[in-house]
Each structure stands twice: as structure tokens, then as C-alpha cells.
Amino acid sequence: MSHNVSLRAADFLYKYLLKNNQKDQKIIKLMGINFAGELGLAAGFDKNGDYLNFSNNIGLGFIELGTVTPRAQYGNKKPRVYRLSNDMAIVNHLGFNNKGVLYLKNKLKSFERKIPIGVNVGKNSSTSLESAHEDYNYCIREIFDVCDYITLNISSPNTKDLRELHTKKYLNDFLYKVKRCCDELSKKNKKNIPILLKISPDHDEKKIEELCRIIDIHEIQGVILTNTSVDKSLLSTRKHDHTNGGVSGLPLLKKSTKMIEVCKKWLHTDTVIVGCGGIMSKSDADDKLRAGANLLQVYTGLVYKGLQLIKQINN
């Protein structure tokens, strides 16, 4: 609740009083998109596009909204977010709570953006894995005209069995059907919207190699490394060992950065890598770029470090 109240107030301020506070950043062209800098906002911060005036005016190079699903859903039962200040971490078990893709579509249709906007899409909790592509394709059809790129979220630990979409049993067929939908939309609309895949950090190197090969086969343009981790041993306290949900923040930093290094070895050289997970300083951001990331995303870092983090990294 406090998160929403604070953001509503900030969005009002940036809409009417601080609208022109955005400084020009260097333009980085990737996937046919002109990013206004390397640092972006990760999905989850603004699921429904309710705070676009704020996020478009704080010095970011791009933002990612969502995760959204075809139908609005409440998500998992509360309490479902736990802040661990000593670790500069958050454990969340939200479960794709959102107002539905049509709500977000209407927000984007009426908004004049300053920076590229991506949309992160997922499936409703009641949709089976066999039918998951139908939910993703529905969302893609709705937001194709109003976003700059689309991220397929198959890696949240908070929707039952969702991470099974990483397995060979599902992933090949899933990506084939989603890419076919995107290709049809590209021909119809005469424009290309890049597709990215957001991946779990909880894989060994052999599994990562397998994922990279499948990603290359289906010509996925980019990957986001990574989503949250279910590995509670990353935390300094054992209090949440049996709490459902994923760990974000500083404890995820090394694990997600290592994932960049490994994927860089196996992915096609043209595949864009977005480094996400645990960035709390300029040094953390630099480590991800050195590991092979082309772009970066922050979320939990903003919770703990505030807008100063954006200035430090951009400088």
C-alpha cells in the first residue's frame, strides 16, 4: 500500500512539476530500438502503467512494464512481500497480480513516451502449461502496437509450475508458437517488435547451454538475466528458508552476473543481454557490463538506494 501511495504522489509531481527534469543520455541502438542510455527499469515496479510520468522523467534509458496477463488477477495471498534490509533484499510471492493487459494497453495508447517502453507478459494462473502460449499470444496481439519490445516471463517462481516452460518438453513448442504469432503480426503491421525471454537464475551451466541453444534456434532477439531466485541460502538469515517466493536485491548479484558470463559464451553474438539482479552501485552495474550485458535493469536497488542510484550509474 505504501509503495502505491508514494508512487501516485511521485507520478503527480513528475507530471506537473518535474516534467522536463530528464537529462539527455547517450543513444544506444539495439534490436532496432534507440535506447536513451544503458540503464532501464525492470518489470514489477510498475505492473500496470500507472506511474509512467514518474518513470519517464527520472533519467532512465528505457522502462519495462508488467508482468501483465490476459485477465486481471489478484495474485497470491498476502503477506507476499518481505523486505530484508540487512541484506538489501526482497522476497516476493506476488504471483502476477495485475489489472490485465487491456488496462495497460489503454494506458500506453494515451501516453506520449520519452523513452522506449517494453511490456513483460505472462499467463494467468488458471491456464495450463500446454495452453500457456495462448495467453502470451493474446497479450502480444493486444500490446504489439503500443510497445517497443516484448518480454516473455517464463521464470517467475510465484506462478505454479511456470518454470517448467524452461524444459525441452515445453520450451521448443512454446517459442515456436509465440514466434509464429509475432511473425504474423510483423507482416500485418509492417514493423518488427523484438521478443526477449526472461530467464531463471536457478540453473546449472549444462542447463543454461541447453536454453541458449533453443533460444538461438527460435531467433529470440534478447534475454533478461535474471529473474528472482528461489535459493534462500543467498540470504544471511534462515527466517525465510520456508517462505514461498523469489529473492531479489544484493544477494542475487553474483549469481545473476555469473549467468551473464555463461550465456555470453553460448548465445549468438547478436543476441542482446539485459543484466538484471542485485545492482546497488555503479560498480555492480560495471561488473554486469564487463560480464557481457548490453543493457541493465534495476528495481530492488531503487527501493534501497533511491533515485541517486540512477544518477551514479549514468555518470
C-alpha positions, 0 to 999 in steps of 0.5 A: 500500500505504501509503495502505491501511495508514494508512487501516485504522489511521485507520478503527480509531481513528475507530471506537473512539476518535474516534467522536463527534469530528464537529462539527455543520455547517450543513444544506444541502438539495439534490436532496432530500438534507440535506447536513451542510455544503458540503464532501464527499469525492470518489470514489477515496479510498475505492473500496470502503467500507472506511474509512467510520468514518474518513470519517464522523467527520472533519467532512465534509458528505457522502462519495462512494464508488467508482468501483465496477463490476459485477465486481471488477477489478484495474485497470491495471498498476502503477506507476499512481500518481505523486505530484508534490509540487512541484506538489501533484499526482497522476497516476493510471492506476488504471483502476477497480480495485475489489472490485465493487459487491456488496462495497460494497453489503454494506458500506453495508447494515451501516453506520449513516451520519452523513452522506449517502453517494453511490456513483460507478459505472462499467463494467468494462473488458471491456464495450463502449461500446454495452453500457456502460449495462448495467453502470451499470444493474446497479450502480444496481439493486444500490446504489439502496437503500443510497445517497443519490445516484448518480454516473455516471463517464463521464470517467475517462481510465484506462478505454479509450475511456470518454470517448467516452460524452461524444459525441452518438453515445453520450451521448443513448442512454446517459442515456436508458437509465440514466434509464429504469432509475432511473425504474423503480426510483423507482416500485418503491421509492417514493423518488427517488435523484438521478443526477449525471454526472461530467464531463471537464475536457478540453473546449472551451466549444462542447463543454461547451454541447453536454453541458449541453444533453443533460444538461438534456434527460435531467433529470440532477439534478447534475454533478461538475466535474471529473474528472482531466485528461489535459493534462500541460502543467498540470504544471511538469515534462515527466517525465510528458508520456508517462505514461498517466493523469489529473492531479489536485491544484493544477494542475487548479484553474483549469481545473476552476473555469473549467468551473464558470463555463461550465456555470453559464451553460448548465445549468438553474438547478436543476441542482446543481454539485459543484466538484471539482479542485485545492482546497488552501485555503479560498480555492480552495474560495471561488473554486469557490463564487463560480464557481457550485458548490453543493457541493465535493469534495476528495481530492488536497488531503487527501493534501497538506494533511491533515485541517486542510484540512477544518477551514479550509474549514468555518470 
